[in-house]
């Protein structure tokens, strides 16, 4: 059998549980197949390696929480969530982690804050030795699509706890007195079981507060929520998320020990997200840098949608699955979109050669011409020619005039 020695090494590594050796031997087999001209088989192994690496990235580190921090009975799939007595609608959804989303990718500051929270929950005894307790309540805020919900799921999965999710606007009822009762029933349920409670659309009550027809009822609802947030600290962890933090009054902010802002991903996080969303197409570092540069200001959700559109174009246009193919597909996708406010995105949508001229002239981008050539498919002499021509300046002037 051809390559039997490598296959034997793969089996040996798998049986010993040596993940590093296993990956090395599979890569070795892929290289040999590629050398023998078995491109399809080599590509299959490449995709397998990529999927395993992605699964490793997605798997959150496990944190052992103490019973002191999270009290309550074990929540199982057989237990039904509470309902609105008037409508019969469920007040919450329960996620046991089976279909958890991929682990979030954040910049260093946000990831450091999330890791810090997990470290607190894994080291309660050390904190108690100096007279403090782990954080019990977190308010996560930021623009839509920035990864707030994914982060909450990641925290619950890392803590090995089910996640109870309730949309605040879903608790609001048109029946007098029902909203306060729904809130109380939700917290009674969450406090009974060991779980993480996630309050989504947390600004909904603030919007409701503007309704002057039922001032007394709304005040009672808000007081019920605040009182239950205070009592919840004795039972477990609460996370609230909102896109509209300015609508929250100071009394609400004070109920949360940690405030975590998640904004648009910075350049390093954008590159990692783009690489993830482009899979199984493998994007090399130069084209990832160009994507990230072009897509400044995009949320994680925006990046996912755009990468999906690029892959569709890649497949339907018969483009090559490499840097130049991705570059042409990105340009094609952007050209079909509405007007762009971000100038690099606008220039790439209108004129790919002018975009190459732009990135060769941008001192902050600072990519070697050889890498630009590799990523875009233009020869190095063409890249040099475009740099000298400064073709992008006309489009920049045109944009300024508008």
Secondary structure as UniProt FT lines:
FT   TURN            2..3
FT   HELIX           4..16
FT   HELIX           19..35
FT   TURN            36..37
FT   HELIX           39..58
FT   TURN            67..69
FT   TURN            77..78
FT   TURN            85..87
FT   STRAND          93..95
FT   TURN            98..99
FT   HELIX           108..122
FT   HELIX           124..128
FT   TURN            129..131
FT   STRAND          137..141
FT   TURN            144..145
FT   HELIX           148..158
FT   TURN            159..160
FT   STRAND          162..167
FT   HELIX           168..171
FT   TURN            176..177
FT   HELIX           178..192
FT   STRAND          195..200
FT   TURN            202..203
FT   HELIX           204..208
FT   TURN            209..210
FT   HELIX           212..214
FT   HELIX           215..232
FT   TURN            233..235
FT   STRAND          237..242
FT   HELIX           245..247
FT   HELIX           250..253
FT   TURN            254..255
FT   STRAND          258..261
FT   HELIX           267..278
FT   TURN            279..280
FT   HELIX           285..294
FT   TURN            295..297
FT   HELIX           300..316
FT   TURN            317..318
FT   HELIX           323..335
FT   HELIX           343..350
FT   HELIX           352..361
FT   TURN            363..365
FT   HELIX           369..376
FT   HELIX           380..389
FT   TURN            390..391
FT   HELIX           392..401
//
